Structure formats: structure tokens, C-alpha cells
């Protein structure tokens, strides 16, 4: 297989403007996930809100994202990928801008919900559009998409810190501006792609979950995502740092996530097998968050950053399993899988602060460690349903030199 980094025809650096426009907008879309991390304490102070109230920014965002996963295929199969991207971007521009004008935490939570709808429409369609428009096959396109995801997850907290140090409102206005630029670039450079031969039903992702392997991957990912978003949404309150310092911590976290997702995970899978890597990484993540919850401040910072490595590995393996374990078309399987796992992303930011209020600051991390172990147990118990796909993944890694698929 040719090197996807090759600058020649079809390499990752030799892509049409449409691909770069979509990838650039993808970076900003993924930035929106971690954007509010460094400014959560500032938002709480500015709007006179509690940690549990402010954490609803994540809950509303991901709850709407989860439900919207049932609609994205329905919409894109009818109006086309280009129009779906533009519709999603328009929602983000409007609701991110409105979020910056919020006068109460209730308004901000509501606007984040609208933002989540736009992000679901955009992110769920972006990979298919990039692959369809890319030169030189899917390998370079997939790597470009994964790189956009990692860069966005790393830069989101950094942008939030820089702009949030002036005012907690500025990161929202900044995101709206960047997404408006992305809207214009896609409108100018991306041509409409052929619509699928068969229109997708709203219930197709639910039906796809009737497959035992996909249901197993989704169930395990549900428990894992609770752990993931306990770290992402609750840890900023525990660290209690300035926006700059918190942004730096989560920037380092995002860099580890990107490197381990794109570079390290495929090599580990090739050597040890997908299910062993996933189970081991989940157990290590459980140990990491447990130490994070009971360690001193320096230990908490180190463990927060280190969790990015385990999260990067898990994200890649989970998504590969979800996309290939069933006979359902990839967009439908991905929608069903994400429909399940994003509910945990909505639950964790709400329950972690509540658990602290009911008990103490350590217990939310104990719960997060337990859910990571439960994710590993699902993989262990259901390994027969996942083994066939894991074997195919190992073969694919052997022939594709470590290039993997990561689709939200």
C-alpha cells in the first residue's frame, strides 16, 4: 500500500480544496467538544451557577447529539452530504453565537443543545464526504479525518483558555466565527456528491443494534464513555485552575489522545490483538482515574493528561469494531453505536457533580473506574461476538500499515 503521507498524487498532502475545507471545518467541530473545559469554573462564577448546573452544558449537548444520530442518515440520504454539512454548520454558527449572549445558565444549556444538533449533522456526515471527495483512495482521507479529530480535541481547550481568559463568552463567539468561515469554504469548494441509492429510515440504526456484535460494542462503549466524560467534564472543577493552566492541561491531554489514536493504537492492535488492547486499556484507564481521584493536585494533573493516551486507544478500537462487526452499512452501524454511547456522555457530566454533592469529591472517580471495568467485562463476556471482527481488523492492519477508521 502506498504511503498516505506521500506528497505525491493521492497523498494526504495532495487533496482537493473540498477535502481541505471539510477537514478544516471538522477540526473546529471537534474543538467544540472540549472548548468549554477550561472555562467551566469561569462560567459558574459569571452566571452564579453550581458545578452541577454548569455541567449540564455537556449533558444537553450530548443528549441532543445522541438522539440526532437517528436523524443524520435520514437527512443526508434525502438532501445529500453537502447540504447536510451546511445545515449542521449553520446550526452551530447560530447557537454558538447565541450561547455567548446567554444571561443565565438555563439559556446557555439550551443553546448548547442546539449546538449539539448542528454538530451531530456535521460530524456524522464529514467522514463520508471526505472519503468520497478525496484523491488516492480512502487511506489518506481517513488519516486526514482522524488528524482533524485529534487536532480539534487538542486545540479546543487551548482556544477556550486563550479567549476565556478575557471573558467566558468569547470562546463561543470565536467558535461561531470559525464555523462561519468553514460554512463559506464548504459552500465554495465542495460539490454535491451522489445521494445513496437507498434512503435511510430513522429506525435503521435501532434495527442495526439487533446484531449481537454491534450491541456488545455499543454497550461496552456506553460504560467507557461514562468514564471518558467524567474526566472531561468533572475534572476541571477538581483541578480548579486558571483558564490558561487548565487549557494547557487539556491541550496536553488532547495531544496524547491524537497520537495514541492515530499512531499507537494500530501498532498495539497489530501486535496484541484488538480485544486484548481494548480490555487492557480500559483496565489501565480505570486505575488512572482512581489515582486521579485520590491523589494530590500534581498527581491529578498528571493522571488527567495520561488518561488521554488510554482514551485515544479506546476510541480507535471501539469505532473500528462498531463500523465492521455487523452487516449494516457503515453510516447506519455508526449511528446506532453512537446513539447508545452518547447517552453516557450526557449522563456523566450530570451525575459526577451530583455524586460529589451526595458523598465526597473522591467517589465520582470511583464510579468512573467501575464503569471502565464494566466496559472491559462486556468485552470479555461478549468476546465471541466480537472475535470475528477483531481478527479482520488485525488482518486489515497487517495490510494497511496501521491506518484506521475513527468516525463519530
Phi, psi and omega per residue, in radians:
X1 nan 2.447 3.139
X2 -1.220 2.697 -3.114
X3 -1.282 2.114 -3.116
X4 -1.188 -0.285 3.102
X5 -1.499 -0.115 -3.119
X6 -1.048 2.300 -3.118
X7 -1.342 -0.059 3.115
X8 -1.252 -3.052 -3.107
X9 -1.005 2.269 3.116
X10 1.516 -0.112 3.100
X11 -1.299 2.933 -3.069
X12 -1.080 -0.456 -3.110
X13 -1.562 -0.065 -3.107
X14 -2.098 1.207 -3.106
X15 -2.036 2.684 3.093
X16 -1.082 2.789 3.139
X17 -1.034 -0.587 3.140
X18 -1.064 -0.681 3.132
X19 -1.180 -0.783 3.132
X20 -1.123 -0.657 3.116
X21 -1.101 -0.780 -3.136
X22 -1.201 -0.713 3.117
X23 -1.130 -0.714 3.115
X24 -1.096 -0.753 3.081
X25 -1.138 -0.566 3.104
X26 -1.120 -0.683 3.093
X27 -0.984 -0.839 -3.112
X28 -1.155 -0.671 3.130
X29 -1.068 -0.762 3.127
X30 -1.274 -0.461 3.046
X31 -1.052 -0.573 -3.094
X32 -1.094 -0.397 -3.125
X33 -1.184 -0.833 -3.079
X34 -1.748 0.064 -3.066
X35 -0.983 -0.715 -3.026
X36 -1.457 -0.136 -3.081
X37 -0.912 -0.964 -3.062
X38 -1.216 -0.310 -3.039
X39 -1.866 0.124 3.126
X40 -0.995 -0.841 3.086
X41 -1.088 -0.638 3.136
X42 -1.167 -0.677 3.097
X43 -1.126 -0.757 3.121
X44 -1.027 -0.734 3.140
X45 -1.233 -0.759 -3.081
X46 -1.171 -0.562 -3.108
X47 -1.871 0.168 3.123
X48 0.910 0.931 -3.073
X49 -2.109 2.789 3.085
X50 -1.487 2.926 3.116
X51 -1.060 -0.698 -3.125
X52 -1.183 -0.592 3.095
X53 -1.190 -0.775 -3.123
X54 -1.185 -0.576 3.131
X55 -1.126 -0.295 3.075
X56 -1.140 -0.241 3.020
X57 -1.006 -0.687 3.085
X58 -1.336 -0.715 -3.073
X59 -1.071 -0.858 -3.135
X60 -1.133 -0.689 -3.123
X61 -1.053 -0.879 -3.044
X62 -1.445 -0.434 3.062
X63 -1.143 -0.794 3.091
X64 -1.162 -0.684 3.102
X65 -1.029 -0.757 -3.126
X66 -1.073 -0.863 -3.127
X67 -1.133 -0.685 -3.107
X68 -1.130 -0.377 3.118
X69 -1.050 -0.446 3.103
X70 -1.338 -0.277 -3.050
X71 -1.783 -0.383 -2.990
X72 -1.105 -0.775 3.113
X73 -1.163 -0.683 3.096
X74 -1.007 -0.772 -3.100
X75 -1.261 -0.892 -3.033
X76 -1.159 -0.541 3.137
X77 -1.292 -0.195 -3.137
X78 -1.862 -0.659 -3.101
X79 -1.886 -0.125 3.117
X80 1.633 2.764 -3.073
X81 -1.130 -0.726 -3.094
X82 -1.097 -0.833 -3.135
X83 -1.159 -0.583 3.100
X84 -1.154 -0.754 3.077
X85 -1.029 -0.828 -3.100
X86 -1.144 -0.660 3.094
X87 -1.106 -0.791 3.114
X88 -1.084 -0.776 3.119
X89 -1.086 -0.700 3.133
X90 -1.082 -0.734 3.078
X91 -1.047 -0.787 -3.121
X92 -1.108 -0.790 -3.138
X93 -1.008 -0.837 -3.091
X94 -1.149 -0.873 -3.015
X95 -1.372 -0.531 3.030
X96 -1.157 -0.719 3.086
X97 -1.102 -0.765 3.112
X98 -1.110 -0.615 3.130
X99 -1.016 -0.643 3.137
X100 -1.200 -0.275 3.141
X101 -1.710 0.035 -3.015
X102 -1.005 2.422 3.080
X103 -1.835 -0.102 3.114
X104 -2.605 2.845 -3.138
X105 -1.190 -0.511 3.095
X106 -1.116 -0.752 3.082
X107 -1.089 -0.760 -3.108
X108 -1.099 -0.738 3.109
X109 -1.096 -0.718 3.122
X110 -1.126 -0.745 3.134
X111 -1.179 -0.591 3.075
X112 -1.136 -0.543 3.089
X113 -1.116 -0.784 3.081
X114 -1.093 -0.652 3.070
X115 -1.057 -0.740 3.141
X116 -1.089 -0.645 3.086
X117 -1.098 -0.810 3.118
X118 -1.094 -0.721 -3.124
X119 -1.159 -0.643 3.113
X120 -1.099 -0.787 3.132
X121 -1.085 -0.699 -3.095
X122 -1.297 -0.956 -3.000
X123 -1.119 -0.669 -3.099
X124 -1.194 -0.349 -3.095
X125 -1.764 -0.396 -2.967
X126 -1.068 -0.761 -3.087
X127 -1.091 -0.786 -3.139
X128 -1.080 -0.679 3.138
X129 -1.183 -0.752 -3.136
X130 -1.100 -0.785 -3.139
X131 -1.118 -0.705 -3.125
X132 -1.195 -0.534 -3.075
X133 -1.700 -0.180 -3.016
X134 -1.295 2.687 3.035
X135 -1.681 2.469 3.020
X136 1.530 0.366 3.076
X137 1.582 -3.125 -2.990
X138 -1.420 -0.411 -3.015
X139 -1.043 -0.891 3.137
X140 -1.140 -0.643 -3.135
X141 -1.139 -0.754 3.141
X142 -1.140 -0.739 3.118
X143 -1.099 -0.679 3.102
X144 -1.113 -0.724 3.116
X145 -1.116 -0.794 3.123
X146 -1.092 -0.685 3.111
X147 -1.110 -0.680 3.095
X148 -1.102 -0.725 3.115
X149 -1.078 -0.862 -3.121
X150 -1.106 -0.725 3.132
X151 -1.128 -0.697 3.127
X152 -1.156 -0.761 3.126
X153 -1.128 -0.547 3.123
X154 -1.364 -0.713 -3.018
X155 -1.473 -0.365 3.136
X156 -0.967 -0.945 3.108
X157 -1.078 -0.587 -3.133
X158 -1.165 -0.793 3.095
X159 -1.108 -0.724 3.101
X160 -1.041 -0.656 -3.130
X161 -1.224 -0.820 -3.079
X162 -1.107 -0.866 -3.127
X163 -1.334 -0.606 -3.111
X164 -1.239 -0.338 3.097
X165 -1.179 -0.423 3.079
X166 -1.481 -0.891 3.095
X167 -2.788 2.520 3.135
X168 -1.143 -0.292 -3.130
X169 -1.355 -0.498 -3.008
X170 -1.091 -0.680 3.114
X171 -1.011 -0.590 3.126
X172 -1.225 -0.744 3.089
X173 -1.141 -0.657 3.121
X174 -1.108 -0.740 3.116
X175 -1.121 -0.749 3.123
X176 -1.042 -0.711 3.139
X177 -1.142 -0.813 -3.128
X178 -1.124 -0.690 3.139
X179 -1.235 -0.531 3.048
X180 -1.131 -0.686 3.068
X181 -1.110 -0.739 3.089
X182 -1.060 -0.691 3.103
X183 -1.032 -0.822 -3.119
X184 -1.131 -0.693 -3.135
X185 -1.148 -0.767 3.136
X186 -1.179 -0.702 3.109
X187 -1.067 -0.603 -3.079
X188 -1.456 -0.657 -2.939
X189 -1.886 -0.363 -3.060
X190 -1.715 2.110 3.055
X191 -1.511 2.695 3.122
X192 -1.141 2.374 3.116
X193 -1.690 2.792 -3.134
X194 -1.029 2.444 3.077
X195 -1.322 2.628 3.121
X196 -1.076 2.647 -3.108
X197 -1.110 -0.584 -3.122
X198 -2.004 2.292 3.101
X199 -1.327 2.434 -3.086
X200 -1.508 2.342 3.080
X201 -1.491 2.708 3.076
X202 -1.071 -0.545 -3.084
X203 -1.523 -0.147 -3.119
X204 -0.988 -0.778 3.113
X205 -1.085 -0.609 3.101
X206 -1.173 -0.751 3.118
X207 -1.091 -0.634 -3.134
X208 -1.079 -0.519 3.138
X209 -1.234 -0.109 3.025
X210 -1.217 -0.264 3.068
X211 -1.323 2.236 -3.050
X212 -1.044 -0.701 -3.128
X213 -1.161 -0.775 3.136
X214 -1.176 -0.705 3.105
X215 -1.095 -0.652 3.127
X216 -1.165 -0.784 3.108
X217 -1.074 -0.728 -3.131
X218 -1.171 -0.713 -3.138
X219 -1.130 -0.785 3.105
X220 -1.101 -0.742 3.138
X221 -1.151 -0.513 3.085
X222 -1.050 -0.871 3.130
X223 -1.117 -0.720 3.128
X224 -1.094 -0.730 -3.102
X225 -1.144 -0.511 3.053
X226 -1.077 -0.733 3.102
X227 -1.149 -0.831 -3.134
X228 -0.919 -0.870 -3.021
X229 -1.513 -0.164 2.880
X230 -1.180 -0.746 3.086
X231 -1.115 -0.814 -3.022
X232 -1.243 -0.695 -2.996
X233 -1.734 -0.459 -3.052
X234 -1.757 -0.565 -3.086
X235 -1.026 -0.660 3.116
X236 -0.942 -0.589 3.106
X237 -1.262 -0.582 3.119
X238 -1.245 -0.742 3.138
X239 -1.195 -0.642 3.077
X240 0.866 0.975 -3.102
X241 -1.943 2.932 3.050
X242 -1.140 2.771 3.127
X243 -0.950 -0.692 3.138
X244 -1.085 -0.840 -3.089
X245 -1.208 -0.720 3.095
X246 -1.122 -0.695 3.096
X247 -1.084 -0.672 3.123
X248 -1.154 -0.699 3.124
X249 -1.083 -0.829 -3.089
X250 -1.364 -0.333 2.979
X251 -1.181 -0.785 3.081
X252 -1.107 -0.699 3.073
X253 -1.019 -0.797 -3.128
X254 -1.162 -0.620 3.089
X255 -1.117 -0.762 3.086
X256 -1.096 -0.722 3.112
X257 -1.010 -0.794 -3.098
X258 -1.145 -0.827 -3.090
X259 -1.115 -0.785 -3.096
X260 -1.279 -0.484 3.097
X261 -1.262 -0.820 -3.011
X262 -1.513 -0.670 -2.973
X263 -1.837 -0.873 -2.963
X264 -1.397 -0.798 -3.061
X265 -0.961 -0.826 -3.141
X266 -1.054 -0.630 3.140
X267 -1.227 -0.673 3.083
X268 -1.143 -0.724 3.115
X269 -1.072 -0.743 -3.122
X270 -1.099 -0.603 -3.067
X271 -1.510 -0.715 -2.989
X272 -1.965 -0.239 -3.073
X273 1.674 2.542 -3.009
X274 -1.100 -0.791 -3.060
X275 -1.233 -0.643 3.075
X276 -1.133 -0.742 3.130
X277 -1.101 -0.783 -3.110
X278 -1.132 -0.837 3.129
X279 -1.071 -0.784 3.132
X280 -1.124 -0.721 -3.135
X281 -1.149 -0.648 3.111
X282 -1.143 -0.720 3.119
X283 -1.149 -0.729 3.102
X284 -1.136 -0.650 3.083
X285 -1.119 -0.699 3.100
X286 -1.048 -0.784 3.118
X287 -1.115 -0.689 -3.120
X288 -1.104 -0.826 -3.099
X289 -1.234 -0.482 3.082
X290 -1.167 -0.792 3.081
X291 -1.132 -0.662 3.101
X292 -1.001 -0.749 -3.076
X293 -1.254 -0.477 -3.064
X294 -1.915 -0.119 -3.118
X295 -1.437 3.048 3.060
X296 -1.335 -3.066 -3.032
X297 -1.089 -0.762 3.136
X298 -1.106 -0.726 3.106
X299 -1.090 -0.700 3.130
X300 -1.105 -0.694 3.114
X301 -1.117 -0.824 -3.124
X302 -1.087 -0.775 -3.108
X303 -1.207 -0.581 3.065
X304 -1.077 -0.848 3.127
X305 -1.096 -0.776 -3.100
X306 -1.110 -0.548 -3.141
X307 -1.055 -0.456 3.100
X308 -1.021 -0.599 3.130
X309 -1.138 -0.822 -3.126
X310 -1.198 -0.668 3.123
X311 -1.132 -0.705 3.103
X312 -1.063 -0.778 3.111
X313 -1.099 -0.836 -3.096
X314 -1.070 -0.773 -3.106
X315 -0.990 -0.811 -3.102
X316 -1.133 -0.824 -3.085
X317 -1.172 -0.778 3.137
X318 -1.012 -0.817 -3.052
X319 -1.178 -0.662 3.081
X320 -1.073 -0.763 3.119
X321 -1.079 -0.788 -3.091
X322 -1.116 -0.665 -3.068
X323 -1.345 -0.366 -3.023
X324 -2.114 -0.115 -2.988
X325 -1.379 -0.364 -3.107
X326 -2.026 3.047 3.118
X327 -1.507 -0.091 -3.111
X328 -1.175 2.601 3.046
X329 -0.977 2.571 -3.051
X330 -0.945 -0.796 3.137
X331 -1.068 -0.640 -3.134
X332 -1.244 -0.784 3.111
X333 -1.075 -0.742 3.126
X334 -1.094 -0.707 -3.140
X335 -1.124 -0.778 3.120
X336 -1.111 -0.780 3.107
X337 -1.052 -0.832 -3.115
X338 -1.213 -0.558 3.071
X339 -0.984 -0.725 -3.139
X340 -1.302 -0.878 -2.969
X341 -1.252 -0.526 -3.114
X342 -1.241 -0.309 3.045
X343 -1.131 -0.602 3.070
X344 -1.200 -0.629 3.084
X345 -1.126 -0.509 3.069
X346 -1.362 -0.590 -3.057
X347 -1.321 -0.752 -3.021
X348 -1.030 -0.829 -3.135
X349 -1.093 -0.450 3.114
X350 -1.415 -0.806 -3.014
X351 -1.370 -0.573 -3.096
X352 -1.010 -0.878 3.092
X353 -1.146 -0.595 3.105
X354 -1.128 -0.746 3.121
X355 -1.080 -0.673 3.073
X356 -1.088 -0.735 3.134
X357 -1.107 -0.652 -3.108
X358 -1.362 -0.483 -3.046
X359 -2.209 -1.773 3.052
X360 -2.651 -3.125 -2.996
X361 -1.234 -0.308 -3.092
X362 -1.412 -0.609 -2.963
X363 -1.100 -0.658 3.091
X364 -0.964 -0.570 3.137
X365 -1.376 -0.505 3.021
X366 -1.118 -0.780 3.104
X367 -1.076 -0.738 3.133
X368 -1.108 -0.659 3.096
X369 -1.146 -0.702 3.139
X370 -1.118 -0.734 -3.124
X371 -1.169 -0.594 3.068
X372 -1.115 -0.729 3.104
X373 -1.142 -0.680 3.092
X374 -1.077 -0.667 3.066
X375 -1.051 -0.728 3.113
X376 -1.159 -0.652 3.138
X377 -1.156 -0.649 3.082
X378 -1.081 -0.736 3.098
X379 -1.077 -0.733 -3.126
X380 -1.152 -0.862 -3.074
X381 -1.189 -0.628 -3.072
X382 -1.778 0.382 -3.049
X383 -1.070 -0.543 3.132
X384 -1.136 -0.618 3.117
X385 -1.251 -0.397 -3.093
X386 -1.821 -0.199 -3.015
X387 -1.111 -0.748 -3.104
X388 -1.028 -0.784 3.136
X389 -1.174 -0.676 3.136
X390 -1.059 -0.701 3.117
X391 -1.124 -0.696 3.107
X392 -1.128 -0.645 3.122
X393 -1.118 -0.739 3.141
X394 -1.096 -0.695 3.090
X395 -1.118 -0.729 3.132
X396 -1.095 -0.717 3.129
X397 -1.143 -0.609 -3.139
X398 -1.175 -0.542 -3.088
X399 -1.668 -0.397 -3.064
X400 -1.870 0.154 3.020
X401 1.004 0.701 2.962
X402 1.499 0.135 3.101
X403 -1.452 2.208 -3.039
X404 -2.149 2.950 3.134
X405 -1.827 2.321 3.034
X406 -2.341 1.841 3.131
X407 -2.139 2.264 3.058
X408 -1.431 nan nan
